[in-house]
Amino acid sequence: MICCVIAGVIAGVTAALDARAADSRAAGDNYPVKPIRIVLPLVSGGSGDTIARAVGEMLSESLAQQVVIDNRPGANGIIGMELVARSAADGYTLLLASGANAAINPAVYRDKLPFDIERDFVPVTEVAAQSFVAHVAPAFQAKNIAELIALAKSKPGVINYASAGTGSTAHMLAALFASMTGTRFTHIPYKGAPQGRVAVMARECDFMFDGLLATLPLIRSGKLRALGVTGSKRSPVAPEIPTVAEAGVPGYSGDAWYGLFAPRATAKAIVVKLNAVVVQALQQPERRERLLAQGVEGVGSTPEVFAAFLGSELKKWARVVGDAGIKPE
């Protein structure tokens, strides 16, 4: 009798799982039947906007549906991300988030976020990455990374750096640098990267970690001096600039990355279809060249690889924020 009951329970569970899998496959087969919206929790005109529109183009071409980019900036990206977290998990509202949105905010704001990036979202793919560059004014006395570290250690807290605001990628890259080199700097947050950049050129600030593409013309014209790029390898946009790791901080790495997410309960078949479209498009040489012209490198990863990468980024920035005692403004 007991064996019959157990067998019946197992059969029921198996049938339910089979039905759920069939529903997921059906959702993927029929998807999409209407326009898709990609929410970008950043202002228009920056690298995030370029990448979001490139993803929209990839999806539109392959899925034969209109894709709308919905810029929802505000509160360091929290407003736009909450909107997606609360959206229907049907594949028609997606999120294109930066590493600052997805991995740094949870470290800075901790339990104050109205969503949990791992609980409320499913990673689709890492789309692209962009190197930052540490730069100084040409007249600044430190001419390379080693000299900057030595100068900072001789004057703890005296050397300062600009950023695009507390919790920004620029801020966190400098905090990571300080943590890995045993140095102490003074942070001066500005309302945006352009203001910080101007402050470095005017010698109001000593150095800054800044977007490579925006900074490169100033570096090549001699208005700024590059000390090192933040990626794990040299940027193909500026191969003459060494990495920070090469220049004196082994193991240092901190690309600014962008990834595609969907609400957590989105059918797996839809996630797989979205992933396949974007990854395949990113493998096209002309597509990669167009992104590279904008200073970003196409990536393309499986949902599983992206989820593991996100987990490592969350741990990394939580450690940096804790070590530096960074608190939200």
C-alpha positions in Angstrom: 0.0 0.0 0.0 2.8 2.4 1.0 4.7 1.6 -2.1 1.7 2.4 -4.2 1.3 5.7 -2.5 4.9 6.6 -3.0 4.8 5.5 -6.6 1.7 7.7 -7.1 3.4 10.7 -5.6 6.5 10.2 -7.7 4.4 9.9 -10.8 2.5 13.1 -10.0 5.7 15.0 -9.4 7.2 13.7 -12.7 4.1 14.6 -14.6 4.1 18.1 -13.1 7.8 18.6 -14.0 7.1 17.3 -17.5 4.2 19.7 -17.9 6.3 22.6 -16.7 9.1 21.7 -19.1 6.6 21.4 -22.0 5.1 24.9 -21.0 8.6 26.3 -21.1 9.4 24.9 -24.5 6.1 26.1 -25.8 6.8 29.6 -24.5 10.2 29.6 -26.2 8.7 28.3 -29.5 6.1 31.0 -29.6 8.3 33.8 -28.3 8.1 36.7 -29.2 4.7 37.7 -30.5 4.9 41.4 -29.6 7.5 44.1 -29.1 10.2 43.7 -26.5 11.3 46.4 -24.1 14.9 46.7 -22.8 15.0 48.9 -19.7 18.4 50.7 -19.3 18.8 52.3 -15.8 21.2 54.8 -17.2 21.0 58.1 -19.0 21.0 58.2 -22.8 24.1 59.0 -24.7 26.7 56.9 -22.8 28.3 53.5 -23.3 25.4 51.8 -21.8 23.0 53.4 -24.3 25.3 52.3 -27.2 25.3 48.7 -25.9 21.6 48.6 -25.2 20.8 49.8 -28.7 23.2 47.3 -30.2 21.4 44.5 -28.2 18.1 45.8 -29.3 19.2 45.7 -33.0 20.5 42.1 -32.5 17.2 40.9 -31.0 15.0 42.8 -33.6 16.9 41.4 -36.6 16.8 37.8 -35.3 13.4 37.7 -33.7 11.5 39.9 -36.2 10.0 42.1 -33.5 10.4 45.7 -32.6 12.7 46.3 -29.6 12.3 49.5 -27.6 15.0 51.0 -25.4 13.5 52.5 -22.3 16.0 54.8 -20.4 15.1 54.9 -16.7 17.9 56.6 -14.9 17.8 57.7 -11.3 19.0 56.6 -7.8 22.2 55.0 -9.3 20.1 52.7 -11.5 17.9 51.4 -8.7 14.6 52.9 -10.2 15.0 51.1 -13.5 16.1 47.8 -12.0 13.1 47.8 -9.6 10.8 48.4 -12.5 12.1 45.2 -14.2 12.1 43.2 -11.0 8.4 43.9 -10.6 7.6 43.3 -14.3 5.9 40.2 -15.7 8.4 37.3 -16.3 7.3 36.8 -19.9 10.4 37.9 -21.8 8.9 41.2 -22.9 10.6 43.4 -20.3 14.4 42.9 -20.0 17.2 44.7 -18.2 20.5 45.9 -19.6 22.5 46.7 -16.5 26.1 47.8 -15.8 28.4 46.2 -13.3 27.9 49.2 -11.1 24.1 48.7 -11.2 24.2 45.0 -10.7 27.3 44.3 -8.5 28.4 47.5 -6.8 25.0 48.8 -5.7 24.3 45.7 -3.6 27.6 46.2 -1.8 27.1 50.0 -1.2 23.4 49.9 -0.4 23.4 46.4 1.2 19.9 45.7 2.6 18.4 49.0 1.4 17.7 47.9 -2.2 14.0 47.0 -3.1 15.2 43.9 -4.9 17.9 41.3 -4.8 20.0 40.9 -8.0 20.4 37.1 -7.6 16.9 36.4 -6.3 14.8 38.6 -8.6 16.7 38.4 -11.9 18.0 35.7 -14.1 21.2 36.4 -16.0 20.9 36.0 -19.8 24.5 36.9 -20.9 27.3 39.3 -20.3 27.2 41.5 -23.4 30.3 43.7 -23.3 33.1 45.1 -21.2 35.0 48.4 -21.2 38.3 49.2 -19.7 38.9 52.3 -17.6 42.2 54.0 -17.4 44.0 55.6 -14.5 45.2 59.1 -15.6 46.9 62.2 -14.2 47.8 65.6 -15.5 51.1 65.7 -17.4 52.7 67.9 -14.8 51.8 65.6 -11.9 54.9 64.3 -10.2 54.0 60.6 -10.4 54.7 59.4 -14.0 53.6 55.8 -13.6 51.8 53.4 -11.3 54.8 52.6 -9.2 55.6 56.2 -8.6 51.9 56.9 -7.7 52.0 54.1 -5.1 55.3 55.4 -3.6 54.0 58.9 -3.4 50.8 57.9 -1.7 52.7 55.8 0.8 54.9 58.8 1.6 51.9 61.1 2.1 49.0 59.0 3.4 45.6 60.6 2.7 47.2 63.7 1.0 46.9 62.5 -2.6 43.3 62.7 -3.8 41.3 61.2 -6.7 38.2 62.3 -8.6 35.2 60.1 -9.4 31.8 60.3 -10.9 30.2 59.9 -7.5 30.1 57.7 -4.5 29.6 54.1 -5.5 30.4 54.8 -9.2 32.7 52.5 -11.1 35.5 55.1 -11.0 35.2 55.3 -7.2 35.3 51.5 -6.7 38.2 51.0 -9.0 40.2 53.5 -7.0 39.1 51.9 -3.7 40.2 48.5 -5.1 43.5 50.0 -6.1 44.0 51.4 -2.6 43.1 48.1 -1.0 45.5 46.1 -3.2 48.4 48.5 -2.7 48.0 49.4 1.0 47.7 53.1 0.2 45.3 55.7 1.5 43.8 58.5 -0.7 41.2 61.2 -0.3 38.1 60.7 -2.5 36.5 63.7 -4.2 33.2 62.8 -5.8 31.8 64.9 -8.7 28.4 64.9 -10.4 29.8 63.0 -13.4 32.9 61.8 -15.1 33.4 64.9 -17.3 33.6 67.1 -14.2 36.1 64.8 -12.6 38.2 64.7 -15.8 38.3 68.5 -16.0 39.4 68.6 -12.3 42.3 66.4 -13.0 43.4 68.4 -16.0 43.1 71.6 -13.9 45.2 70.0 -11.1 42.3 70.3 -8.7 42.5 66.5 -8.3 45.6 64.3 -8.6 44.3 61.3 -10.5 41.2 59.5 -11.7 40.0 56.1 -13.0 38.0 57.1 -16.1 36.4 55.5 -19.1 39.1 54.8 -21.7 37.2 55.9 -24.8 36.2 59.3 -23.4 39.7 59.9 -22.1 41.8 58.6 -25.0 41.7 61.8 -27.2 42.9 63.8 -24.2 45.7 61.3 -23.5 46.8 61.3 -27.1 46.7 65.1 -27.3 49.0 65.3 -24.3 46.3 66.9 -22.0 46.3 63.8 -19.7 48.9 61.1 -19.0 47.8 57.5 -18.9 49.2 55.3 -16.1 47.4 52.0 -16.8 44.2 50.4 -18.0 42.1 48.5 -15.6 41.3 45.3 -17.6 43.0 42.0 -17.2 44.7 42.5 -20.6 45.6 45.6 -22.7 42.8 47.2 -24.6 42.8 46.8 -28.4 41.7 50.4 -28.5 45.0 51.5 -26.9 47.5 48.6 -26.8 50.3 51.0 -26.0 48.9 51.6 -22.5 50.0 48.9 -20.0 47.5 47.3 -17.6 47.6 48.4 -14.0 48.6 44.8 -13.2 51.6 45.1 -15.5 52.5 48.5 -14.2 52.9 47.4 -10.6 49.8 45.9 -9.1 49.7 42.1 -9.9 46.2 40.7 -10.0 44.4 44.0 -10.4 41.5 43.8 -12.8 38.3 45.8 -13.0 36.5 46.2 -16.3 33.2 48.0 -16.5 30.8 45.4 -17.8 27.2 45.3 -19.1 24.9 42.4 -19.0 21.4 41.4 -20.1 18.9 40.1 -17.4 15.3 39.0 -17.3 12.9 38.8 -14.3 13.6 35.6 -12.3 10.6 33.5 -13.2 11.1 33.9 -17.0 10.8 30.5 -18.8 14.2 28.9 -19.4 13.4 28.4 -23.0 13.0 32.1 -23.5 16.3 32.8 -21.6 18.0 30.3 -23.8 16.6 31.8 -27.0 17.6 35.3 -26.0 21.1 34.1 -25.1 21.6 32.3 -28.4 20.6 35.4 -30.4 22.9 37.8 -28.6 25.9 35.4 -28.4 25.6 34.6 -32.1 25.3 38.2 -33.1 28.4 39.1 -30.9 30.4 36.6 -32.8 29.9 38.5 -36.1 33.2 40.4 -36.9 31.4 43.5 -38.2 29.3 43.7 -35.0 32.4 43.3 -32.8 34.2 46.0 -34.8 31.3 48.4 -34.4 31.3 47.9 -30.7 35.1 48.2 -30.5 34.8 51.6 -32.3 32.7 52.7 -29.3 35.4 51.5 -26.9 33.7 48.3 -25.7 34.5 44.6 -26.4 31.7 42.2 -27.1 31.7 39.2 -24.7 28.8 36.8 -25.0 28.5 34.1 -22.3 26.1 31.4 -21.3 23.6 32.2 -18.5 25.5 29.8 -16.2 28.9 31.4 -16.8 27.4 34.9 -16.4 25.7 33.9 -13.1 29.0 32.6 -11.8 30.7 35.8 -12.9 28.1 37.9 -11.2 28.5 36.0 -8.0 32.2 36.6 -8.0 31.7 40.3 -8.7 29.2 40.6 -5.8 31.8 39.1 -3.4 34.6 41.2 -4.8 32.9 44.6 -4.4 31.4 43.7 -1.1 34.9 43.1 0.2 36.2 46.4 -1.3 33.3 48.4 0.1 33.7 46.8 3.5 37.5 47.4 3.6 37.1 51.0 2.6 34.1 51.7 4.8 32.1 53.2 1.9 28.6 54.3 2.7 25.8 55.7 0.5 25.5 59.5 0.2 
